[in-house]
């Protein structure tokens, strides 16, 4: 897990828990309060509030983040497979690049495939607002706009356990 800006603000006890995998990342917080704007990359800007009523997987990554790059193929497989069925039941997958330059995101798109919508957070302000730590990181936002789970580090997007977890949130 790569830990830029946000981890430096994290108390050392939380860093230890994260490193040991003892912190699940569940913490209350409003994700879709209306002021969470997603800056579009080759698409219009949107607000997180636009997705109220749906379950949102908001995935933070960067092209310079080695764990992120290793995770992208599994994310892509999830997006082109199980996500299609889950989308019919109210799931949305959005990705947010924490790259510092838009050219890096463009280069990433020419070298790799990521079908999920990409948004930009070049200053890390949304990452910090969402209380995310390091990269890659994923916020699960419930239908009410609240963060119901924070997932730190690479996820096994193709595993039955991951799918069961997501299906549980979609079912509620």
ROSE-4610 file (N, C-alpha, C; in Angstrom, 1 decimal, always signed):
// ROSE-4610
residu = [X/X/X/X/X/X/X/X/X/X/X/X/X/X/X/X/X/X/X/X/X/X/X/X/X/X/X/X/X/X/X/X/X/X/X/X/X/X/X/X/X/X/X/X/X/X/X/X/X/X/X/X/X/X/X/X/X/X/X/X/X/X/X/X/X/X/X/X/X/X/X/X/X/X/X/X/X/X/X/X/X/X/X/X/X/X/X/X/X/X/X/X/X/X/X/X/X/X/X/X/X/X/X/X/X/X/X/X/X/X/X/X/X/X/X/X/X/X/X/X/X/X/X/X/X/X/X/X/X/X/X/X/X/X/X/X/X/X/X/X/X/X/X/X/X/X/X/X/X/X/X/X/X/X/X/X/X/X/X/X/X/X/X/X/X/X/X/X/X/X/X/X/X/X/X/X/X/X/X/X/X/X/X/X/X/X/X/X/X/X/X/X/X/X/X/X/X/X/X/X/X/X/X/X/X/X/X/X/X/X/X/X/X/X/X/X/X/X/X/X/X/X/X/X/X/X/X/X/X/X/X/X/X/X/X/X/X/X/X/X/X/X/X/X/X/X/X/X/X/X/X/X/X/X/X/X/X/X/X/X/X/X/X/X/X/X/X/X/X/X/X/X/X/X/X/X/X/X/X/X/X/X/X/X/X/X/X/X/X/X/X/X/X/X/X/X/X/X/X/X/X/X/X/X/X/X/X/X/X/X/X/X/X/X/X/X/X/X/X/X/X/X/X/X/X/X/X/X/X/X/X/X/X/X/X/X/X/X/X/X/X/X/X/X/X/X/X/X/X/X/X/X/X/X/X/X/X/X/X/X/X/X/X/X/X/X/X/X/X/X/X/X/X/X/X/X/X/X/X/X/X/X/X/X/X/X/X/X/X/X/X/X/X/X/X/X/X/X/X/X/X/X/X/X/X/X/X/X/X/X/X/X/X/X/X/X/X/X/X/X/X/X/X/X/X/X/X/X/X/X/X/X/X/X/X/X/X/X/X/X/X/X/X/X/X/X/X/X/X/X/X/X/X/X/X/X/X/X/X/X/X/X/X/X/X/X/X/X/X/X/X/X/X/X/X/X/X/X/X/X/X/X/X/X/X/X/X/X/X/X/X/X/X/X/X/X/X/X/X/X/X/X/X/X/X/X/X/X/X/X/X/X/X/X/X/X]
num = [1/1/1/2/2/2/3/3/3/4/4/4/5/5/5/6/6/6/7/7/7/8/8/8/9/9/9/10/10/10/11/11/11/12/12/12/13/13/13/14/14/14/15/15/15/16/16/16/17/17/17/18/18/18/19/19/19/20/20/20/21/21/21/22/22/22/23/23/23/24/24/24/25/25/25/26/26/26/27/27/27/28/28/28/29/29/29/30/30/30/31/31/31/32/32/32/33/33/33/34/34/34/35/35/35/36/36/36/37/37/37/38/38/38/39/39/39/40/40/40/41/41/41/42/42/42/43/43/43/44/44/44/45/45/45/46/46/46/47/47/47/48/48/48/49/49/49/50/50/50/51/51/51/52/52/52/53/53/53/54/54/54/55/55/55/56/56/56/57/57/57/58/58/58/59/59/59/60/60/60/61/61/61/62/62/62/63/63/63/64/64/64/65/65/65/66/66/66/67/67/67/68/68/68/69/69/69/70/70/70/71/71/71/72/72/72/73/73/73/74/74/74/75/75/75/76/76/76/77/77/77/78/78/78/79/79/79/80/80/80/81/81/81/82/82/82/83/83/83/84/84/84/85/85/85/86/86/86/87/87/87/88/88/88/89/89/89/90/90/90/91/91/91/92/92/92/93/93/93/94/94/94/95/95/95/96/96/96/97/97/97/98/98/98/99/99/99/100/100/100/101/101/101/102/102/102/103/103/103/104/104/104/105/105/105/106/106/106/107/107/107/108/108/108/109/109/109/110/110/110/111/111/111/112/112/112/113/113/113/114/114/114/115/115/115/116/116/116/117/117/117/118/118/118/119/119/119/120/120/120/121/121/121/122/122/122/123/123/123/124/124/124/125/125/125/126/126/126/127/127/127/128/128/128/129/129/129/130/130/130/131/131/131/132/132/132/133/133/133/134/134/134/135/135/135/136/136/136/137/137/137/138/138/138/139/139/139/140/140/140/141/141/141/142/142/142/143/143/143/144/144/144/145/145/145/146/146/146/147/147/147/148/148/148/149/149/149/150/150/150/151/151/151/152/152/152/153/153/153/154/154/154/155/155/155/156/156/156/157/157/157/158/158/158/159/159/159/160/160/160/161/161/161/162/162/162/163/163/163/164/164/164/165/165/165/166/166/166/167/167/167/168/168/168/169/169/169/170/170/170/171/171/171/172/172/172]
x = [+0.8/+0.0/+0.9/+0.6/+1.4/+0.6/+1.3/+0.6/+1.2/+0.5/+1.0/+0.4/-0.1/-0.6/-1.3/-2.4/-3.3/-2.6/-1.7/-1.1/-0.2/+0.4/+1.3/+0.5/-0.9/-1.7/-2.3/-2.1/-2.7/-1.8/-2.5/-1.7/-1.0/+0.2/+1.0/+0.3/-0.6/-1.3/-2.2/-2.8/-3.6/-2.8/-1.6/-0.7/-0.3/+0.0/+0.4/-0.8/-2.0/-3.2/-3.4/-3.2/-3.4/-2.4/-1.1/-0.1/-0.3/-0.8/-1.0/-2.4/-3.2/-4.4/-5.5/-5.3/-6.3/-7.3/-7.3/-8.3/-9.2/-10.4/-11.4/-11.7/-11.5/-11.8/-13.2/-14.0/-15.4/-15.4/-15.9/-16.0/-17.1/-17.9/-19.0/-18.5/-19.3/-18.9/-19.9/-20.2/-21.1/-20.3/-20.6/-19.9/-20.5/-21.8/-22.6/-23.4/-22.7/-23.4/-23.8/-23.3/-23.7/-22.5/-21.4/-20.3/-19.1/-19.3/-18.3/-18.4/-17.5/-17.6/-16.5/-16.8/-15.9/-15.5/-14.3/-13.8/-13.7/-14.4/-14.4/-13.1/-12.7/-11.6/-12.2/-12.2/-12.9/-14.4/-15.0/-16.4/-16.8/-18.1/-18.5/-18.3/-18.1/-18.0/-19.4/-19.3/-20.6/-20.4/-21.5/-21.5/-21.8/-21.2/-21.5/-23.0/-23.6/-25.0/-25.9/-25.3/-26.1/-26.4/-25.6/-25.7/-26.5/-27.1/-27.9/-29.0/-29.2/-30.2/-29.4/-28.2/-27.4/-26.2/-25.6/-24.4/-23.2/-22.3/-21.2/-19.9/-19.1/-17.7/-16.9/-16.3/-15.4/-14.0/-13.3/-12.0/-10.9/-10.0/-8.9/-7.6/-6.9/-5.7/-4.8/-3.7/-2.8/-1.9/-1.5/-0.7/+0.7/+1.2/+2.5/+2.5/+1.4/+1.2/+1.3/+2.4/+2.6/+1.5/+1.0/-0.1/-1.4/-1.6/-2.8/-2.7/-1.5/-1.4/-1.6/-1.1/-1.3/-2.7/-3.5/-4.9/-5.8/-5.4/-6.3/-6.9/-6.1/-6.7/-7.9/-7.8/-8.9/-10.1/-9.8/-10.9/-11.6/-10.8/-11.3/-12.2/-11.7/-12.5/-13.8/-13.8/-15.0/-15.9/-15.4/-16.2/-16.9/-16.2/-16.8/-17.5/-17.5/-18.2/-19.3/-19.0/-20.1/-20.7/-20.0/-20.5/-21.7/-21.7/-22.8/-24.1/-24.1/-25.4/-25.7/-24.7/-24.9/-25.4/-25.0/-25.4/-26.9/-27.5/-28.9/-29.6/-28.9/-29.5/-29.1/-28.4/-28.1/-26.7/-25.7/-24.3/-23.7/-22.8/-22.1/-20.6/-19.7/-18.3/-17.7/-17.0/-16.3/-14.9/-14.0/-12.6/-12.1/-11.2/-10.7/-9.1/-8.5/-7.1/-6.5/-5.5/-4.8/-3.5/-3.4/-2.2/-2.1/-0.9/-0.7/-0.8/-0.7/-0.7/-1.7/-2.5/-3.5/-2.9/-1.7/-1.0/-0.6/-0.4/-0.1/-1.3/-2.5/-3.8/-4.0/-3.8/-3.9/-3.0/-1.7/-0.8/-1.2/-1.7/-2.2/-3.3/-4.2/-5.4/-4.9/-3.8/-3.3/-2.6/-2.0/-1.2/-2.0/-3.1/-3.8/-5.3/-6.1/-7.6/-8.2/-9.0/-9.9/-11.2/-12.2/-13.5/-14.3/-14.1/-14.8/-14.6/-15.6/-15.4/-14.2/-13.4/-12.3/-12.6/-12.3/-12.4/-11.1/-10.9/-9.6/-9.6/-8.6/-8.4/-6.9/-6.4/-5.0/-4.4/-5.2/-4.7/-5.0/-5.7/-6.0/-7.1/-7.8/-8.8/-10.0/-10.5/-11.6/-11.1/-9.9/-9.3/-9.3/-8.8/-8.8/-10.2/-11.1/-12.4/-13.1/-12.8/-13.5/-12.8/-11.7/-11.0/-10.3/-9.8/-9.2/-7.7/-7.1/-5.7/-4.9/-3.9/-3.1/-3.8/-3.1/-3.6/-3.1/-3.8/-5.2/-6.1/-7.3/-8.3/-9.7/-10.6/-12.0/-13.0/-13.9/-15.0/-16.2/-16.9/-18.3/-19.3/-20.0/-21.0/-22.4/-23.1/-24.5/-25.5/-26.7/-27.7/-28.1/-27.8/-28.2/-27.0/-26.0/-24.9/-23.8/-23.9/-23.0/-21.9/-20.7/-19.6/-19.9/-20.1/-20.4/-19.2/-18.2/-16.9/-15.8/-14.6/-13.4/-12.5/-12.0/-11.2/-9.8/-8.8/-7.4/-6.6/-5.8/-4.9/-5.6/-4.9/-5.5/-6.6/-7.6/-8.7/-8.7/-9.3/-9.4/-10.8/-10.9/-12.2/-12.9/-12.2/-12.8/-13.1/-12.8/-13.1/-14.6/-15.0/-16.4/-16.7/-15.7/-15.9/-16.1/-15.4/-15.5/-16.9/-17.3/-18.6/-19.7/-19.6/-20.6/-20.7/-19.6/-19.7/-20.4/-20.1/-20.8/-22.2/-22.6/-24.0/-24.7/-24.1/-24.7/-25.1/-24.2/-24.5/-25.6/-25.6/-26.6/-27.9/-28.0/-29.3/-30.0/-29.3/-29.9/-30.4]
y = [-1.2/+0.0/+1.2/+2.2/+3.4/+4.4/+5.2/+6.1/+7.6/+8.3/+9.7/+10.6/+11.8/+12.8/+12.4/+11.6/+11.3/+10.5/+9.6/+8.8/+9.7/+10.7/+11.6/+12.2/+12.5/+13.1/+12.0/+10.8/+9.7/+9.5/+9.4/+9.1/+7.8/+7.7/+6.5/+5.2/+5.3/+4.1/+3.5/+4.4/+4.0/+3.4/+4.0/+3.4/+2.0/+1.8/+0.4/-0.5/-0.1/-1.0/-1.3/-0.3/-0.5/-1.5/-1.3/-2.1/-3.6/-3.8/-5.1/-5.7/-4.9/-5.3/-5.5/-4.7/-4.9/-3.8/-2.9/-1.8/-2.0/-2.2/-2.5/-1.3/-0.1/+1.1/+1.6/+1.0/+1.5/+2.7/+3.7/+4.9/+5.8/+6.4/+7.2/+8.4/+8.8/+10.0/+10.2/+11.4/+11.7/+11.7/+10.9/+10.8/+11.7/+11.6/+12.3/+13.5/+14.3/+15.5/+16.5/+16.4/+17.4/+18.2/+18.3/+19.1/+18.2/+16.9/+16.0/+16.0/+16.8/+16.9/+16.0/+15.2/+14.4/+15.1/+15.5/+16.1/+15.1/+15.3/+14.3/+14.3/+13.1/+12.8/+12.3/+13.2/+12.9/+12.6/+13.2/+13.1/+14.3/+14.6/+15.7/+15.5/+16.6/+16.5/+16.0/+15.3/+14.9/+15.1/+15.1/+15.1/+13.8/+13.4/+12.2/+12.1/+13.2/+13.3/+12.8/+12.8/+12.4/+10.9/+10.2/+8.7/+8.2/+9.1/+8.7/+7.7/+6.7/+5.6/+4.5/+4.6/+3.5/+3.2/+2.1/+1.7/+2.1/+2.8/+3.3/+2.7/+2.1/+1.7/+2.8/+3.7/+4.8/+4.4/+4.0/+3.4/+4.5/+4.7/+5.7/+4.9/+5.4/+4.8/+5.9/+5.5/+6.4/+5.6/+6.1/+5.4/+5.2/+5.9/+5.8/+4.8/+4.2/+3.4/+1.9/+1.2/-0.2/-1.1/-1.1/-1.9/-1.6/-0.4/+0.0/-0.6/-0.6/-1.1/-2.7/-3.3/-4.8/-5.1/-4.2/-4.5/-4.2/-3.3/-2.9/-4.0/-5.1/-6.2/-6.8/-7.0/-7.6/-6.7/-5.4/-4.4/-4.4/-4.5/-4.5/-5.8/-6.9/-8.2/-8.1/-7.5/-7.3/-6.3/-5.3/-4.3/-4.9/-5.7/-6.3/-7.6/-8.1/-9.3/-9.1/-9.4/-9.4/-8.0/-6.9/-5.6/-5.4/-6.0/-5.8/-6.2/-7.4/-7.9/-7.0/-6.7/-5.9/-4.5/-3.9/-2.6/-2.5/-3.6/-3.7/-3.6/-3.9/-3.9/-2.7/-1.7/-0.5/-0.2/-1.0/-0.7/+0.2/+1.1/+2.0/+1.8/+1.7/+1.7/+2.9/+3.7/+4.9/+4.9/+5.3/+5.3/+6.8/+7.0/+8.4/+8.3/+8.9/+9.0/+10.1/+9.7/+10.7/+11.1/+10.9/+11.4/+12.9/+13.4/+14.8/+15.5/+14.8/+15.4/+14.6/+15.3/+14.7/+13.9/+14.3/+13.5/+12.1/+11.9/+10.6/+9.7/+10.3/+9.5/+9.1/+10.1/+9.8/+8.7/+8.8/+7.7/+6.4/+6.4/+5.1/+4.5/+5.4/+4.9/+4.4/+4.9/+4.3/+3.0/+2.8/+1.6/+0.5/+0.8/-0.2/+0.0/-1.0/-0.9/-0.7/+0.3/+0.5/+1.1/+0.2/+0.6/+1.4/+1.3/+2.0/+3.5/+4.3/+5.8/+6.3/+7.2/+7.7/+9.2/+9.6/+11.0/+11.4/+12.7/+13.2/+13.8/+13.6/+14.2/+14.5/+15.4/+15.6/+16.2/+17.0/+17.5/+16.7/+15.6/+14.7/+15.2/+16.2/+16.8/+15.9/+15.2/+14.3/+13.1/+12.6/+11.5/+11.8/+13.0/+13.5/+13.7/+14.3/+14.5/+13.2/+12.2/+10.9/+10.1/+10.7/+10.1/+8.8/+8.8/+7.6/+7.7/+6.5/+6.4/+5.6/+6.2/+5.5/+5.2/+4.5/+4.0/+2.5/+1.7/+1.9/+1.9/+2.5/+2.6/+2.7/+2.0/+2.0/+2.4/+3.3/+3.6/+3.0/+2.3/+1.7/+2.7/+3.3/+4.3/+3.7/+3.7/+3.1/+4.0/+3.5/+4.2/+5.5/+5.7/+6.9/+8.0/+7.6/+8.6/+8.5/+7.6/+7.4/+6.4/+6.6/+5.6/+4.5/+3.3/+2.2/+1.3/+1.5/+0.7/+1.4/+1.3/+1.8/+0.6/+0.3/-0.8/-0.2/-0.6/-0.1/-1.2/-0.8/-1.7/-2.4/-3.3/-4.0/-4.9/-5.0/-5.9/-7.0/-8.2/-9.3/-9.2/-8.3/-8.0/-9.2/-10.2/-11.4/-12.5/-12.3/-13.4/-13.5/-14.7/-14.9/-14.1/-14.0/-13.2/-11.7/-11.1/-9.7/-9.6/-10.4/-10.3/-10.5/-11.4/-11.6/-10.3/-9.7/-8.5/-7.4/-7.2/-6.2/-6.5/-7.8/-8.1/-7.8/-8.0/-7.7/-6.2/-5.3/-3.9/-3.5/-4.2/-3.9/-4.4/-5.5/-6.1/-5.1/-4.3/-3.4/-2.2]
z = [+0.0/+0.0/+0.0/-0.9/-1.0/-0.1/+0.7/+1.6/+1.4/+0.5/+0.3/+1.4/+1.1/+1.9/+3.2/+3.0/+4.1/+5.2/+4.9/+5.9/+6.8/+6.3/+7.1/+8.2/+8.0/+9.0/+9.9/+9.6/+10.4/+11.7/+12.9/+14.1/+13.9/+14.6/+14.4/+14.9/+15.9/+16.3/+15.1/+14.4/+13.2/+12.1/+11.9/+10.9/+11.2/+12.5/+13.0/+12.8/+13.1/+12.9/+11.5/+10.6/+9.2/+8.6/+9.1/+8.6/+9.0/+10.2/+10.7/+10.2/+9.5/+9.0/+10.1/+11.2/+12.3/+12.3/+11.3/+11.3/+10.1/+10.3/+9.2/+8.3/+8.9/+8.1/+8.2/+9.1/+9.2/+10.1/+9.6/+10.4/+9.8/+10.6/+10.1/+9.3/+8.4/+7.6/+6.5/+6.2/+5.1/+3.8/+2.9/+1.6/+0.6/+0.5/-0.5/+0.0/+0.7/+1.3/+0.3/-0.9/-1.9/-2.3/-1.5/-1.9/-2.4/-2.4/-2.9/-4.5/-5.1/-6.5/-7.1/-8.1/-8.8/-10.1/-10.3/-11.5/-12.6/-13.7/-14.7/-15.5/-15.9/-16.8/-18.1/-19.1/-20.4/-20.2/-19.2/-19.0/-18.1/-18.0/-17.2/-15.7/-15.0/-13.5/-13.0/-11.8/-11.2/-9.7/-8.9/-7.5/-6.9/-5.8/-5.2/-4.8/-4.5/-4.2/-5.3/-6.5/-7.7/-7.6/-6.8/-6.7/-5.5/-4.8/-3.6/-4.1/-3.3/-3.7/-4.3/-4.6/-5.2/-4.2/-4.3/-3.6/-4.5/-4.0/-4.8/-4.2/-5.1/-4.8/-5.4/-4.5/-4.9/-4.7/-5.8/-5.7/-6.1/-5.1/-5.3/-5.7/-6.7/-7.2/-7.9/-8.3/-9.1/-10.0/-11.1/-12.1/-11.6/-10.6/-10.0/-8.8/-8.5/-7.3/-7.8/-7.4/-7.9/-7.4/-6.2/-5.8/-6.6/-6.9/-7.7/-9.0/-9.7/-11.0/-11.0/-10.0/-9.9/-9.7/-9.0/-8.7/-9.9/-10.8/-12.0/-12.8/-13.1/-13.9/-13.2/-11.9/-11.1/-11.1/-10.9/-10.9/-12.3/-13.3/-14.7/-14.9/-14.4/-14.5/-13.8/-12.6/-11.8/-12.5/-13.1/-13.7/-15.0/-15.7/-16.9/-16.7/-15.5/-15.1/-14.1/-12.8/-11.8/-11.7/-11.9/-11.8/-12.7/-13.9/-14.8/-14.2/-13.5/-12.9/-11.7/-10.9/-9.7/-10.0/-11.1/-11.5/-11.7/-12.2/-12.3/-11.0/-9.9/-8.6/-7.8/-8.5/-7.8/-7.4/-8.0/-7.7/-8.7/-8.3/-9.2/-8.8/-9.8/-9.5/-10.2/-9.4/-9.9/-9.4/-10.3/-9.9/-9.8/-8.9/-8.7/-8.8/-9.8/-9.9/-9.0/-8.2/-7.4/-8.1/-9.4/-10.1/-10.0/-10.1/-10.0/-11.3/-12.4/-13.7/-14.6/-15.3/-16.2/-17.3/-17.7/-18.7/-18.3/-17.0/-16.5/-16.6/-16.3/-16.5/-17.9/-18.8/-20.3/-20.7/-20.3/-20.6/-20.1/-18.8/-18.2/-19.1/-19.6/-20.4/-21.7/-22.3/-23.5/-23.4/-22.2/-21.9/-21.3/-20.6/-19.9/-20.2/-19.8/-19.9/-18.6/-18.4/-17.3/-17.8/-17.8/-18.3/-17.4/-16.1/-15.1/-15.3/-15.0/-15.1/-14.2/-14.8/-14.1/-13.8/-12.5/-12.1/-11.6/-11.4/-11.0/-9.6/-8.8/-7.5/-7.3/-8.2/-8.3/-7.0/-6.2/-5.0/-3.8/-4.0/-2.9/-1.9/-2.3/-1.4/-1.2/-2.2/-2.0/-1.2/-1.5/-0.7/+0.7/+1.1/+2.5/+3.0/+2.3/+2.7/+3.1/+2.3/+2.5/+3.6/+4.2/+5.3/+4.9/+3.6/+3.1/+3.5/+3.6/+4.0/+2.9/+2.3/+1.3/+0.0/-0.8/-2.1/-2.3/-2.9/-3.3/-2.1/-2.2/-1.2/-1.8/-1.2/-1.7/-0.6/-0.9/+0.0/-0.5/+0.3/+0.0/+0.6/-0.3/+0.1/+0.0/+1.1/+1.1/+0.3/+0.2/-0.6/+0.1/+1.4/+2.0/+1.9/+1.2/+1.0/+2.1/+3.0/+4.1/+3.7/+4.2/+4.0/+5.0/+4.4/+5.3/+5.5/+4.6/+4.8/+4.0/+4.6/+3.9/+3.8/+2.6/+2.3/+1.9/+2.7/+2.4/+1.8/+0.8/+0.2/-1.0/-1.7/-2.8/-2.4/-3.2/-2.9/-3.9/-3.5/-4.4/-5.1/-6.1/-6.7/-7.3/-7.6/-8.2/-7.2/-5.9/-5.0/-4.6/-4.3/-3.8/-2.5/-1.6/-0.4/-0.7/-1.6/-2.0/-2.6/-3.5/-4.2/-3.1/-2.2/-1.2/-0.3/+0.0/+0.8/+0.0/-1.2/-2.0/-2.2/-2.5/-2.6/-1.3/-0.1/+1.1/+1.2/+0.7/+0.7/-0.3/-1.4/-2.5/-2.1/-1.3/-0.9/+0.1/+0.9/+1.9/+1.3]
